[in-house]
Amino acid sequence: MAPGMLGASSRKARPGFRDDADRQARAACRFRAARFLRDRRAVSAIEFALILPVLLILMLAGTQLVTYVNASRKVGLVAQSISQMISQAMPPAGSTVATVNATDLHFSFDSALVLFPYLMKDGPRQGLQWWQDIAITYAAVAFTQTASNCTGGDLSACYTGAVVWTSSGTTGGNYRPCTVPQFPAADTAPPSRTTLPRSVFGPGSIVAVDVVFNFKPTFGARFIPAVRIARSMYVQPRYATLVNFDPAGNDGIAVKCPGF
């Protein structure tokens, strides 16, 4: 028998070598598996990868919430500041009626850019001019007494309100229409073109300034609809019984209602 054949027969006759190799391989696999289960070096990375999307969503949502709250405050500030500007018009000597003109309205409208600078970046983001991104409307409302038997603090049943002039030329179509009476509504009711809070009805007149801004979030605008922010201010003239509108030089920003 050839030597090579004898060697082959000898190896086949000793199967223990293969069993030992299998046991060693299995032991090595168990050792690697146990070491992998004990290894904690990548746990924090895995946790970070799972938590990161949630943290990003919370951070972006918080940023948008802060921006919305700030926009709400600024819209209220615009309404308050502009109403104060218009209501402080001085009447000429010997008269109790003050007047404002188109220049006065444009000046007060442009002040919104200083009071609410967010418009400078929000308008271009939506493909608009800044003055198209916010609707600011003005009106003077005169009250006429229709009954004398009113009691208590609610005088809305004894007075009617008529629009003296209105700024129909500003963005949004939210102006108070001429020849349409202003009806009393609850003080907590949302602003409307044809209603006024019951508490403002009484002798004299008021200046009403209505501001509307549609807040669109920077992130998620495709999924989150715009939120309408509307604020109104009603102020009595400070130095006059009525603030009227002078149509001289008017460029269409406002109209004087019939009868006034």
Backbone as CSV, one residue per row, in Angstrom:
resi,resn,N_x,N_y,N_z,CA_x,CA_y,CA_z,C_x,C_y,C_z
1,MET,0.865,-1.193,0.000,0.000,0.000,0.000,0.888,1.224,0.000
2,ALA,0.550,2.166,-0.732,1.355,3.377,-0.856,1.294,4.180,0.415
3,PRO,2.372,4.914,0.739,2.388,5.703,1.979,1.291,6.752,2.021
4,GLY,1.034,7.401,0.896,-0.020,8.437,0.912,-1.360,7.869,1.273
5,MET,-1.661,6.662,0.803,-2.944,6.039,1.115,-3.017,5.666,2.571
6,LEU,-1.919,5.255,3.146,-1.915,4.916,4.554,-2.200,6.135,5.416
7,GLY,-1.602,7.268,5.026,-1.849,8.501,5.794,-3.299,8.907,5.762
8,ALA,-3.943,8.781,4.602,-5.355,9.136,4.494,-6.208,8.249,5.365
9,SER,-5.910,6.968,5.406,-6.680,6.032,6.229,-6.515,6.355,7.695
10,SER,-5.289,6.798,8.070,-5.051,7.144,9.469,-5.892,8.343,9.884
11,ARG,-5.997,9.361,9.004,-6.788,10.529,9.369,-8.263,10.192,9.480
12,LYS,-8.783,9.376,8.616,-10.186,8.983,8.709,-10.454,8.155,9.939
13,ALA,-9.475,7.533,10.419,-9.677,6.670,11.576,-9.728,7.465,12.876
14,ARG,-9.418,8.766,12.859,-9.415,9.567,14.090,-10.412,10.729,13.946
15,PRO,-11.724,10.484,14.117,-12.734,11.540,13.968,-12.696,12.542,15.102
16,GLY,-12.007,12.315,16.143,-11.979,13.242,17.270,-11.440,14.608,16.908
17,PHE,-10.560,14.671,15.895,-10.041,15.969,15.481,-11.174,16.892,15.006
18,ARG,-12.097,16.331,14.231,-13.204,17.157,13.725,-14.129,17.580,14.852
19,ASP,-14.400,16.734,15.798,-15.269,17.082,16.928,-14.655,18.207,17.750
20,ASP,-13.339,18.109,17.963,-12.672,19.172,18.716,-12.769,20.512,17.979
21,ALA,-12.582,20.471,16.660,-12.661,21.709,15.885,-14.066,22.308,15.946
22,ASP,-15.091,21.446,15.879,-16.467,21.945,15.966,-16.742,22.565,17.322
23,ARG,-16.272,21.887,18.380,-16.488,22.439,19.717,-15.786,23.778,19.884
24,GLN,-14.579,23.884,19.352,-13.862,25.141,19.441,-14.581,26.260,18.673
25,ALA,-15.130,25.928,17.482,-15.857,26.929,16.699,-17.114,27.398,17.425
26,ARG,-17.837,26.396,18.022,-19.038,26.782,18.756,-18.702,27.622,19.985
27,ALA,-17.645,27.275,20.650,-17.229,28.037,21.829,-16.842,29.458,21.432
28,ALA,-16.149,29.558,20.295,-15.763,30.894,19.832,-16.992,31.729,19.484
29,CYS,-17.990,31.110,18.863,-19.227,31.836,18.532,-19.961,32.294,19.780
30,ARG,-20.010,31.376,20.784,-20.673,31.762,22.032,-19.922,32.900,22.729
31,PHE,-18.618,32.832,22.663,-17.813,33.878,23.295,-18.051,35.234,22.613
32,ARG,-18.064,35.210,21.270,-18.293,36.472,20.544,-19.696,37.016,20.815
33,ALA,-20.676,36.099,20.863,-22.052,36.535,21.123,-22.185,37.132,22.517
34,ALA,-21.568,36.465,23.502,-21.629,36.982,24.867,-20.931,38.332,24.971
35,ARG,-19.781,38.465,24.282,-19.081,39.734,24.322,-19.896,40.842,23.644
36,PHE,-20.622,40.484,22.558,-21.459,41.473,21.867,-22.606,41.942,22.762
37,LEU,-23.194,40.977,23.508,-24.303,41.340,24.384,-23.831,42.183,25.562
38,ARG,-22.606,41.945,26.009,-22.072,42.726,27.135,-21.566,44.096,26.704
39,ASP,-21.321,44.268,25.414,-20.738,45.528,24.926,-21.779,46.646,24.973
40,ARG,-21.457,47.738,25.623,-22.360,48.891,25.742,-21.811,50.132,25.048
41,ARG,-20.801,49.969,24.242,-20.178,51.134,23.637,-21.083,51.849,22.623
42,ALA,-22.023,51.207,21.969,-22.870,51.814,20.945,-24.291,52.083,21.421
43,VAL,-24.582,51.816,22.702,-25.955,51.992,23.187,-26.364,53.465,23.110
44,SER,-25.499,54.362,23.552,-25.843,55.779,23.534,-26.066,56.285,22.111
45,ALA,-25.275,55.762,21.161,-25.459,56.187,19.771,-26.815,55.733,19.244
46,ILE,-27.204,54.506,19.600,-28.505,53.999,19.156,-29.639,54.807,19.792
47,GLU,-29.504,55.092,21.097,-30.532,55.878,21.766,-30.635,57.281,21.160
48,PHE,-29.499,57.869,20.860,-29.495,59.197,20.246,-30.179,59.171,18.884
49,ALA,-29.907,58.122,18.097,-30.528,58.021,16.778,-32.040,57.871,16.883
50,LEU,-32.511,57.215,17.942,-33.953,57.048,18.120,-34.623,58.315,18.653
51,ILE,-33.925,59.040,19.521,-34.522,60.211,20.168,-34.361,61.475,19.332
52,LEU,-33.338,61.536,18.481,-33.061,62.758,17.726,-34.264,63.271,16.934
53,PRO,-34.990,62.430,16.165,-36.145,62.973,15.418,-37.198,63.602,16.326
54,VAL,-37.426,62.979,17.496,-38.413,63.530,18.427,-37.945,64.885,18.962
55,LEU,-36.652,64.963,19.300,-36.111,66.227,19.800,-36.194,67.329,18.751
56,LEU,-35.910,66.984,17.496,-35.982,67.981,16.429,-37.414,68.485,16.245
57,ILE,-38.370,67.565,16.280,-39.777,67.960,16.126,-40.204,68.881,17.262
58,LEU,-39.814,68.523,18.504,-40.171,69.360,19.653,-39.515,70.734,19.555
59,MET,-38.263,70.759,19.110,-37.558,72.040,19.005,-38.203,72.935,17.954
60,LEU,-38.510,72.365,16.775,-39.128,73.159,15.714,-40.529,73.611,16.108
61,ALA,-41.286,72.723,16.758,-42.628,73.098,17.201,-42.564,74.206,18.239
62,GLY,-41.601,74.121,19.157,-41.447,75.169,20.154,-41.080,76.506,19.530
63,THR,-40.213,76.464,18.522,-39.831,77.692,17.833,-41.031,78.329,17.151
64,GLN,-41.851,77.516,16.491,-43.032,78.049,15.823,-44.051,78.588,16.810
65,LEU,-44.171,77.932,17.958,-45.108,78.411,18.976,-44.686,79.778,19.504
66,VAL,-43.397,79.944,19.749,-42.896,81.237,20.221,-43.133,82.313,19.157
67,THR,-42.895,81.971,17.885,-43.113,82.935,16.800,-44.589,83.321,16.706
68,TYR,-45.478,82.354,16.883,-46.911,82.639,16.827,-47.343,83.550,17.983
69,VAL,-46.878,83.257,19.185,-47.229,84.092,20.342,-46.720,85.507,20.132
70,ASN,-45.503,85.647,19.629,-44.947,86.974,19.375,-45.750,87.710,18.303
71,ALA,-46.172,86.979,17.241,-46.988,87.599,16.197,-48.326,88.072,16.761
72,SER,-48.930,87.297,17.639,-50.206,87.713,18.246,-50.043,88.995,19.043
73,ARG,-48.962,89.078,19.786,-48.708,90.295,20.567,-48.466,91.490,19.653
74,LYS,-47.719,91.279,18.575,-47.409,92.384,17.673,-48.643,92.880,16.938
75,VAL,-49.528,91.968,16.550,-50.767,92.382,15.878,-51.598,93.246,16.818
76,GLY,-51.681,92.856,18.083,-52.386,93.686,19.055,-51.720,95.036,19.248
77,LEU,-50.380,95.047,19.226,-49.659,96.310,19.370,-49.904,97.227,18.180
78,VAL,-49.961,96.657,16.976,-50.238,97.461,15.785,-51.622,98.106,15.892
79,ALA,-52.631,97.317,16.275,-53.989,97.859,16.402,-54.045,98.954,17.460
80,GLN,-53.397,98.737,18.588,-53.425,99.726,19.661,-52.701,101.006,19.266
81,SER,-51.526,100.878,18.671,-50.727,102.063,18.340,-51.390,102.908,17.259
82,ILE,-51.917,102.256,16.217,-52.536,103.007,15.128,-53.820,103.690,15.605
83,SER,-54.592,103.013,16.428,-55.819,103.637,16.937,-55.488,104.872,17.780
84,GLN,-54.389,104.824,18.521,-53.982,105.991,19.302,-53.558,107.141,18.391
85,MET,-52.858,106.825,17.302,-52.445,107.866,16.360,-53.652,108.609,15.780
86,ILE,-54.637,107.832,15.318,-55.799,108.440,14.661,-56.662,109.184,15.671
87,SER,-56.835,108.640,16.860,-57.737,109.246,17.839,-57.189,110.546,18.410
88,GLN,-55.892,110.815,18.242,-55.306,112.040,18.792,-55.285,113.197,17.792
89,ALA,-56.016,113.051,16.695,-56.098,114.157,15.730,-56.712,115.380,16.407
90,MET,-56.122,116.541,16.151,-56.570,117.789,16.779,-57.570,118.512,15.885
91,PRO,-58.687,118.984,16.442,-59.635,119.773,15.636,-59.100,121.182,15.428
92,PRO,-59.496,121.831,14.353,-59.087,123.227,14.151,-59.753,124.127,15.183
93,ALA,-59.225,125.314,15.316,-59.775,126.263,16.293,-61.237,126.565,15.977
94,GLY,-62.052,126.539,17.003,-63.468,126.839,16.847,-64.304,125.657,16.413
95,SER,-63.737,124.462,16.325,-64.477,123.273,15.893,-64.214,122.133,16.867
96,THR,-65.144,121.212,16.909,-64.978,120.015,17.735,-64.765,118.765,16.891
97,VAL,-64.642,118.946,15.579,-64.459,117.815,14.659,-63.039,117.865,14.103
98,ALA,-62.283,116.817,14.310,-60.936,116.702,13.750,-61.011,115.934,12.438
99,THR,-59.969,116.045,11.646,-59.931,115.328,10.365,-58.566,114.662,10.186
100,VAL,-58.597,113.565,9.432,-57.373,112.908,8.967,-57.488,112.784,7.458
101,ASN,-56.360,112.661,6.781,-56.371,112.526,5.328,-55.603,111.280,4.906
102,ALA,-55.438,111.096,3.611,-54.785,109.903,3.089,-53.341,109.801,3.573
103,THR,-52.657,110.929,3.679,-51.276,110.920,4.160,-51.192,110.403,5.584
104,ASP,-52.135,110.818,6.426,-52.153,110.343,7.813,-52.360,108.830,7.873
105,LEU,-53.254,108.332,7.038,-53.526,106.898,7.052,-52.328,106.105,6.538
106,HIS,-51.683,106.600,5.487,-50.499,105.917,4.974,-49.376,105.911,6.012
107,PHE,-49.201,107.022,6.703,-48.150,107.105,7.713,-48.389,106.094,8.831
108,SER,-49.621,106.030,9.313,-49.924,105.090,10.391,-49.836,103.647,9.912
109,PHE,-50.228,103.402,8.650,-50.124,102.044,8.103,-48.658,101.628,8.034
110,ASP,-47.806,102.519,7.555,-46.390,102.193,7.424,-45.718,101.974,8.773
111,SER,-46.296,102.502,9.838,-45.714,102.280,11.162,-45.767,100.813,11.563
112,ALA,-46.630,100.042,10.918,-46.707,98.609,11.219,-45.384,97.917,10.922
113,LEU,-44.641,98.437,9.970,-43.353,97.834,9.623,-42.351,97.986,10.763
114,VAL,-42.468,99.073,11.510,-41.598,99.279,12.662,-42.080,98.474,13.862
115,LEU,-43.393,98.428,14.042,-43.959,97.716,15.181,-43.911,96.205,15.013
116,PHE,-43.947,95.745,13.768,-44.034,94.309,13.473,-43.045,93.965,12.357
117,PRO,-41.734,94.028,12.620,-40.740,93.818,11.557,-40.738,92.418,10.961
118,TYR,-41.415,91.476,11.597,-41.527,90.113,11.049,-42.125,90.129,9.643
119,LEU,-42.906,91.177,9.322,-43.519,91.277,8.000,-42.476,91.364,6.889
120,MET,-41.309,91.903,7.203,-40.284,92.100,6.179,-39.764,90.778,5.622
121,LYS,-39.741,89.735,6.441,-39.277,88.436,5.949,-40.423,87.482,5.658
122,ASP,-41.565,87.669,6.327,-42.686,86.771,6.081,-43.341,87.054,4.737
123,GLY,-43.448,88.339,4.357,-44.046,88.681,3.067,-43.283,88.089,1.895
124,PRO,-41.972,88.359,1.747,-41.207,87.769,0.640,-41.223,86.240,0.660
125,ARG,-41.288,85.639,1.853,-41.334,84.175,1.915,-42.587,83.630,1.238
126,GLN,-43.667,84.419,1.251,-44.911,84.008,0.617,-45.120,84.660,-0.746
127,GLY,-44.090,85.348,-1.247,-44.206,85.999,-2.544,-45.056,87.251,-2.511
128,LEU,-45.099,87.948,-1.367,-45.924,89.141,-1.202,-45.063,90.318,-0.794
129,GLN,-45.577,91.525,-1.049,-45.003,92.708,-0.439,-45.420,92.732,1.037
130,TRP,-44.644,93.402,1.866,-44.954,93.367,3.294,-46.337,93.924,3.580
131,TRP,-46.767,94.953,2.836,-48.070,95.560,3.091,-49.223,94.694,2.590
132,GLN,-48.909,93.672,1.802,-49.931,92.714,1.390,-50.067,91.564,2.382
133,ASP,-49.145,91.493,3.321,-49.113,90.381,4.271,-49.961,90.643,5.500
134,ILE,-50.477,91.865,5.631,-51.280,92.226,6.796,-52.397,93.160,6.347
135,ALA,-53.565,93.003,6.923,-54.715,93.864,6.596,-54.987,94.781,7.778
136,ILE,-54.889,96.083,7.538,-55.158,97.089,8.569,-56.251,98.008,8.043
137,THR,-57.373,98.028,8.702,-58.494,98.855,8.250,-58.885,99.828,9.359
138,TYR,-59.345,100.998,8.921,-59.725,102.072,9.829,-61.192,102.426,9.584
139,ALA,-61.825,102.929,10.594,-63.188,103.449,10.432,-63.501,104.358,11.608
140,ALA,-64.329,105.352,11.352,-64.901,106.171,12.425,-66.387,105.838,12.494
141,VAL,-66.871,105.612,13.690,-68.272,105.248,13.897,-68.910,106.283,14.816
142,ALA,-70.001,106.884,14.342,-70.745,107.867,15.142,-72.010,107.215,15.681
143,PHE,-72.335,107.518,16.920,-73.506,106.924,17.569,-74.632,107.965,17.673
144,THR,-75.831,107.481,17.399,-77.027,108.325,17.473,-77.981,107.722,18.489
145,GLN,-78.465,108.540,19.401,-79.370,108.040,20.426,-80.765,107.843,19.828
146,THR,-81.334,106.679,20.078,-82.660,106.348,19.553,-83.687,106.146,20.654
147,ALA,-83.263,106.057,21.877,-84.185,105.883,23.013,-83.536,106.509,24.236
148,SER,-84.374,106.818,25.225,-83.857,107.501,26.427,-84.133,106.728,27.696
149,ASN,-84.644,105.528,27.568,-85.006,104.776,28.769,-84.008,103.665,29.084
150,CYS,-82.748,103.838,28.675,-81.749,102.809,28.942,-81.337,102.849,30.411
151,THR,-81.115,101.693,30.960,-80.652,101.585,32.346,-79.424,100.693,32.379
152,GLY,-78.624,100.890,33.396,-77.434,100.066,33.539,-76.313,100.538,32.625
153,GLY,-75.293,99.713,32.494,-74.137,100.085,31.702,-74.246,99.758,30.229
154,ASP,-75.223,98.944,29.834,-75.384,98.573,28.432,-76.287,99.575,27.728
155,LEU,-75.682,100.387,26.859,-76.452,101.404,26.132,-76.690,100.997,24.685
156,SER,-76.406,99.767,24.321,-76.524,99.359,22.919,-77.961,99.347,22.432
157,ALA,-78.929,99.253,23.343,-80.329,99.261,22.927,-80.837,100.675,22.669
158,CYS,-80.078,101.678,23.108,-80.524,103.061,22.959,-79.718,103.846,21.935
159,TYR,-78.681,103.245,21.361,-77.841,103.939,20.394,-77.625,103.054,19.174
160,THR,-77.540,103.691,18.034,-77.173,102.986,16.805,-75.845,103.544,16.303
161,GLY,-75.090,102.687,15.673,-73.789,103.095,15.181,-73.754,103.130,13.664
162,ALA,-73.232,104.223,13.098,-73.130,104.376,11.647,-71.683,104.692,11.291
163,VAL,-71.205,104.091,10.208,-69.832,104.303,9.768,-69.735,105.671,9.093
164,VAL,-68.812,106.502,9.564,-68.617,107.848,9.018,-67.681,107.790,7.815
165,TRP,-66.598,107.088,7.921,-65.656,106.858,6.825,-64.937,105.538,7.097
166,THR,-64.409,104.963,6.044,-63.785,103.646,6.179,-62.640,103.517,5.194
167,SER,-61.622,102.776,5.560,-60.444,102.596,4.702,-60.639,101.370,3.815
168,SER,-61.345,101.567,2.737,-61.645,100.459,1.821,-60.469,100.106,0.922
169,GLY,-59.412,100.923,0.904,-58.320,100.682,-0.031,-57.166,99.891,0.527
170,THR,-57.291,99.323,1.723,-56.217,98.521,2.290,-56.444,97.050,1.991
171,THR,-55.404,96.262,2.218,-55.434,94.847,1.844,-56.414,94.055,2.692
172,GLY,-57.075,93.088,2.091,-57.847,92.116,2.845,-59.351,92.208,2.716
173,GLY,-59.904,93.349,2.295,-61.353,93.463,2.182,-62.070,93.344,3.511
174,ASN,-61.398,93.694,4.595,-61.966,93.545,5.926,-62.556,94.850,6.452
175,TYR,-62.721,95.844,5.582,-63.157,97.168,6.028,-64.628,97.156,6.437
176,ARG,-64.977,98.088,7.294,-66.370,98.236,7.739,-67.144,98.995,6.666
177,PRO,-68.212,98.433,6.127,-68.897,99.040,4.978,-69.749,100.235,5.382
178,CYS,-69.843,101.194,4.457,-70.747,102.334,4.638,-72.197,101.855,4.525
179,THR,-73.084,102.639,5.077,-74.540,102.439,5.012,-75.000,101.138,5.662
180,VAL,-74.117,100.402,6.275,-74.503,99.183,7.006,-74.366,99.466,8.494
181,PRO,-75.463,99.375,9.255,-75.383,99.676,10.690,-74.409,98.726,11.401
182,GLN,-73.783,99.262,12.434,-72.914,98.464,13.287,-73.752,97.897,14.434
183,PHE,-73.862,96.591,14.461,-74.728,95.941,15.435,-73.956,95.606,16.714
184,PRO,-74.637,95.634,17.856,-73.963,95.283,19.112,-73.726,93.771,19.203
185,ALA,-72.589,93.414,19.774,-72.237,92.008,20.002,-71.593,91.903,21.376
186,ALA,-71.449,90.702,21.845,-70.814,90.485,23.148,-69.384,91.016,23.130
187,ASP,-68.933,91.496,24.269,-67.585,92.049,24.350,-66.522,90.990,24.053
188,THR,-66.853,89.725,24.264,-65.897,88.647,24.036,-66.022,88.027,22.643
189,ALA,-66.930,88.560,21.817,-67.120,88.002,20.477,-65.935,88.346,19.576
190,PRO,-65.626,87.492,18.592,-64.529,87.800,17.661,-64.831,89.073,16.866
191,PRO,-63.805,89.803,16.446,-64.030,91.017,15.646,-64.778,90.704,14.362
192,SER,-65.622,91.640,13.962,-66.427,91.468,12.764,-66.537,92.808,12.053
193,ARG,-66.816,92.764,10.744,-66.948,93.990,9.942,-68.182,94.788,10.311
194,THR,-69.205,94.146,10.821,-70.489,94.819,11.037,-70.938,94.798,12.485
195,THR,-70.049,94.477,13.412,-70.435,94.460,14.826,-69.418,95.230,15.656
196,LEU,-69.895,95.683,16.801,-69.057,96.355,17.781,-69.398,95.800,19.162
197,PRO,-68.451,95.790,20.065,-68.768,95.351,21.433,-69.846,96.237,22.058
198,ARG,-70.721,95.634,22.826,-71.813,96.396,23.438,-71.290,97.537,24.298
199,SER,-70.149,97.354,24.912,-69.647,98.343,25.860,-69.199,99.643,25.200
200,VAL,-69.008,99.663,23.874,-68.553,100.902,23.227,-69.721,101.768,22.774
201,PHE,-70.937,101.252,22.823,-72.096,102.046,22.417,-72.389,103.110,23.475
202,GLY,-72.656,104.311,22.995,-72.951,105.424,23.889,-72.835,106.735,23.139
203,PRO,-72.908,107.838,23.834,-72.819,109.146,23.158,-71.446,109.373,22.555
204,GLY,-71.430,110.129,21.437,-70.159,110.471,20.806,-69.811,109.560,19.645
205,SER,-68.535,109.237,19.530,-68.050,108.431,18.408,-66.801,107.676,18.845
206,ILE,-66.353,106.773,17.986,-65.127,106.022,18.244,-64.336,105.891,16.949
207,VAL,-63.067,105.581,17.098,-62.209,105.166,15.985,-61.977,103.672,16.139
208,ALA,-62.313,102.922,15.099,-62.144,101.464,15.128,-61.018,101.076,14.178
209,VAL,-60.061,100.339,14.688,-58.947,99.841,13.880,-58.945,98.324,13.971
210,ASP,-59.042,97.669,12.825,-59.069,96.209,12.756,-57.816,95.724,12.026
211,VAL,-57.110,94.782,12.635,-55.880,94.237,12.069,-56.035,92.727,11.941
212,VAL,-55.724,92.212,10.756,-55.806,90.767,10.502,-54.485,90.310,9.892
213,PHE,-53.926,89.254,10.468,-52.685,88.675,9.968,-52.835,87.161,9.947
214,ASN,-52.539,86.551,8.803,-52.603,85.098,8.673,-51.214,84.512,8.925
215,PHE,-51.075,83.860,10.061,-49.783,83.291,10.444,-49.603,81.931,9.772
216,LYS,-48.544,81.815,8.985,-48.190,80.554,8.335,-46.853,80.083,8.877
217,PRO,-46.812,78.884,9.462,-45.554,78.420,10.060,-44.467,78.232,9.016
218,THR,-43.246,78.460,9.430,-42.112,78.280,8.527,-41.890,76.811,8.226
219,PHE,-42.031,75.959,9.235,-41.834,74.523,9.085,-43.204,73.832,9.106
220,GLY,-43.408,72.938,8.173,-44.659,72.194,8.112,-45.808,72.975,7.535
221,ALA,-45.519,74.006,6.723,-46.595,74.825,6.167,-47.495,74.022,5.231
222,ARG,-46.959,72.941,4.644,-47.783,72.123,3.745,-48.825,71.319,4.490
223,PHE,-48.592,71.082,5.774,-49.488,70.228,6.541,-50.294,71.006,7.583
224,ILE,-49.809,72.189,7.967,-50.489,72.979,8.993,-51.141,74.187,8.333
225,PRO,-52.448,74.356,8.440,-53.102,75.511,7.804,-52.734,76.816,8.505
226,ALA,-52.917,77.915,7.788,-52.630,79.234,8.343,-53.590,79.537,9.499
227,VAL,-53.086,80.239,10.485,-53.872,80.613,11.661,-54.201,82.101,11.555
228,ARG,-55.461,82.442,11.605,-55.900,83.836,11.484,-55.784,84.539,12.828
229,ILE,-55.019,85.610,12.855,-54.885,86.426,14.058,-55.586,87.753,13.793
230,ALA,-56.630,88.048,14.522,-57.413,89.272,14.327,-57.498,90.027,15.652
231,ARG,-57.152,91.299,15.595,-57.239,92.153,16.780,-57.900,93.474,16.389
232,SER,-58.722,94.001,17.261,-59.409,95.271,17.010,-59.287,96.169,18.223
233,MET,-59.238,97.464,17.953,-59.196,98.463,19.016,-60.265,99.521,18.742
234,TYR,-60.952,99.942,19.804,-62.010,100.938,19.697,-61.687,102.059,20.688
235,VAL,-61.380,103.239,20.153,-60.905,104.344,20.982,-61.742,105.582,20.694
236,GLN,-62.146,106.282,21.740,-62.836,107.548,21.568,-61.833,108.638,21.201
237,PRO,-62.226,109.583,20.346,-61.321,110.699,20.031,-60.905,111.421,21.308
238,ARG,-59.628,111.765,21.377,-59.122,112.358,22.605,-59.413,113.854,22.694
239,TYR,-59.326,114.533,21.567,-59.454,115.990,21.589,-60.651,116.490,20.791
240,ALA,-61.473,115.605,20.268,-62.588,116.012,19.414,-63.789,115.125,19.704
241,THR,-64.926,115.546,19.205,-66.118,114.705,19.325,-66.187,113.681,18.202
242,LEU,-65.476,113.952,17.096,-65.476,113.054,15.947,-64.191,113.258,15.158
243,VAL,-63.625,112.161,14.673,-62.499,112.229,13.746,-63.039,111.886,12.364
244,ASN,-63.135,112.876,11.485,-63.681,112.680,10.149,-62.545,112.507,9.143
245,PHE,-62.909,112.258,7.897,-61.907,112.035,6.849,-61.984,113.165,5.832
246,ASP,-60.816,113.713,5.511,-60.719,114.768,4.507,-60.352,114.117,3.176
247,PRO,-61.261,114.120,2.187,-60.984,113.420,0.926,-60.022,114.155,-0.003
248,ALA,-59.587,115.352,0.357,-58.656,116.087,-0.507,-57.340,115.318,-0.621
249,GLY,-56.910,115.076,-1.847,-55.678,114.327,-2.072,-55.804,112.846,-1.833
250,ASN,-57.027,112.357,-1.770,-57.238,110.926,-1.512,-56.798,110.086,-2.708
251,ASP,-56.047,109.041,-2.440,-55.581,108.122,-3.490,-56.365,106.818,-3.499
252,GLY,-57.490,106.796,-2.811,-58.329,105.595,-2.776,-58.151,104.760,-1.540
253,ILE,-57.358,105.226,-0.583,-57.144,104.440,0.624,-58.385,104.405,1.526
254,ALA,-59.247,105.428,1.402,-60.444,105.494,2.244,-61.546,106.201,1.493
255,VAL,-62.772,106.022,2.001,-63.930,106.708,1.436,-64.746,107.326,2.562
256,LYS,-65.379,108.457,2.239,-66.266,109.112,3.184,-67.673,108.622,2.907
257,CYS,-68.359,108.181,3.941,-69.675,107.587,3.755,-70.745,108.669,3.529
258,PRO,-71.801,108.323,2.804,-72.870,109.299,2.531,-73.508,109.783,3.837
259,GLY,-73.822,111.068,3.865,-74.446,111.651,5.039,-73.476,112.267,6.005
260,PHE,-72.185,112.100,5.763,-71.190,112.670,6.654,-70.191,113.544,5.882
